[in-house]
Amino acid sequence: MSKKTILALVGSLRAGSTNLQLAEAIALNAPDQVDVVIHENLGNIPFYNEDIDVEGQVPAAAAALRAAANDADTILLVTPEHNGTVPASLKNAIDWLSRPFGAGALSGKPTAVVGTAFGQFGGVWAQDEARKAVGIAGAQVLENVKLAVPGSMVRFAEIHPKDDAEVVEQIKGVFDALAEAPAAEAA
Ligand SMILES: Cc1cc2nc3c(=O)[nH]c(=O)nc-3n(C[C@H](O)[C@H](O)[C@H](O)COP(=O)(O)O)c2cc1C
C-alpha cells in the first residue's frame, strides 16, 4: 500500500511554538504507512489579495503551500487560539488554499484540526472556527478528529509533547480517527 501524506500547517510562527512541538510529536507517532510533513514558512506568505493571486505570478511561498496541499492526502491544522479564534497566519493560509474559487487545494480534501492553547479548553474556539473556515473553503472536515491540550506553555515548559505519555496516547487516538475517516471526495 502506498504511503499517505498528511500535511501539517502550524498556526504559530514562533520558534518555541508548543503547536510546532505537538506537530513534531504527531509526526513521530505516525503509523508506518503515514508520512506527516510539517509545512514551514506560513509567516512568509503575503496576506491574501486577489490582485497578487494571478496565474503565473502567485508569490512563491503561496504557490509552494498550494503545491504541498495538492500533493497531500490529508491536511492537519495544528493551532493555538488567538483572541478566541484562528491565528492570522493560519487564516491567511486557509484563504490562499480556498482559491481559485471552487478549485482550491482544500476542495474535497480531508482536513482535521487539533492543537494546544494556554486556556483551559485548549483552543477549542479556534479549532471550531478553523473547521468552519476550511469547510466553507470546500474541505471535507474530519469532525471526528479531536485533540485540544490546555495549558500549552506551562504543560510543555519542561517536557516536549512527544515525551508526555497522555498526549502521545491522545495522538494515537487522532491516528485511529484519521484511519476511520472516509476517503477524499472528488474535488
Ligand atoms: C495574541 C495572542 C492571543 C491569545 N489568545 C488566546 C486565547 O484566546 N485563548 C487561549 O487559550 N490562549 C490564547 N493565547 C495564548 C496561546 O494559546 C499560547 O500562547 C499558545 O501557547 C500559543 O501557541 P504556541 O505555543 O504554539 O506559540 C494567546 C496568545 C497570543 C500571543
PDBQT file of the ligand as one rigid body, heavy atoms in Angstrom, charges set to zero:
ROOT
HETATM    1  C1  LIG A 201      -2.133  37.325  20.513  1.00  0.00    +0.000 C 
HETATM    2  C2  LIG A 201      -2.436  36.161  21.431  1.00  0.00    +0.000 A 
HETATM    3  C3  LIG A 201      -3.742  35.884  21.752  1.00  0.00    +0.000 A 
HETATM    4  C4  LIG A 201      -4.045  34.762  22.545  1.00  0.00    +0.000 A 
HETATM    5  N1  LIG A 201      -5.361  34.458  22.806  1.00  0.00    +0.000 NA
HETATM    6  C5  LIG A 201      -5.650  33.288  23.421  1.00  0.00    +0.000 A 
HETATM    7  C6  LIG A 201      -6.994  32.826  23.514  1.00  0.00    +0.000 A 
HETATM    8  O1  LIG A 201      -7.934  33.463  23.065  1.00  0.00    +0.000 OA
HETATM    9  N2  LIG A 201      -7.216  31.628  24.117  1.00  0.00    +0.000 N 
HETATM   10  C7  LIG A 201      -6.195  30.863  24.623  1.00  0.00    +0.000 A 
HETATM   11  O2  LIG A 201      -6.443  29.764  25.129  1.00  0.00    +0.000 OA
HETATM   12  N3  LIG A 201      -4.912  31.288  24.558  1.00  0.00    +0.000 NA
HETATM   13  C8  LIG A 201      -4.623  32.476  23.958  1.00  0.00    +0.000 A 
HETATM   14  N4  LIG A 201      -3.309  32.871  23.833  1.00  0.00    +0.000 N 
HETATM   15  C9  LIG A 201      -2.257  32.068  24.436  1.00  0.00    +0.000 C 
HETATM   16  C10 LIG A 201      -1.843  30.961  23.478  1.00  0.00    +0.000 C 
HETATM   17  O3  LIG A 201      -2.797  29.926  23.490  1.00  0.00    +0.000 OA
HETATM   18  C11 LIG A 201      -0.491  30.399  23.912  1.00  0.00    +0.000 C 
HETATM   19  O4  LIG A 201       0.447  31.418  23.925  1.00  0.00    +0.000 OA
HETATM   20  C12 LIG A 201      -0.054  29.270  22.991  1.00  0.00    +0.000 C 
HETATM   21  O5  LIG A 201       0.947  28.536  23.648  1.00  0.00    +0.000 OA
HETATM   22  C13 LIG A 201       0.486  29.806  21.683  1.00  0.00    +0.000 C 
HETATM   23  O6  LIG A 201       0.832  28.742  20.854  1.00  0.00    +0.000 OA
HETATM   24  P1  LIG A 201       2.364  28.350  20.564  1.00  0.00    +0.000 P 
HETATM   25  O7  LIG A 201       2.957  27.868  21.850  1.00  0.00    +0.000 OA
HETATM   26  O8  LIG A 201       2.261  27.283  19.552  1.00  0.00    +0.000 OA
HETATM   27  O9  LIG A 201       3.047  29.596  20.065  1.00  0.00    +0.000 OA
HETATM   28  C14 LIG A 201      -2.996  33.981  23.059  1.00  0.00    +0.000 A 
HETATM   29  C15 LIG A 201      -1.674  34.301  22.737  1.00  0.00    +0.000 A 
HETATM   30  C16 LIG A 201      -1.388  35.364  21.940  1.00  0.00    +0.000 A 
HETATM   31  C17 LIG A 201       0.046  35.665  21.581  1.00  0.00    +0.000 C 
ENDROOT
TORSDOF 0
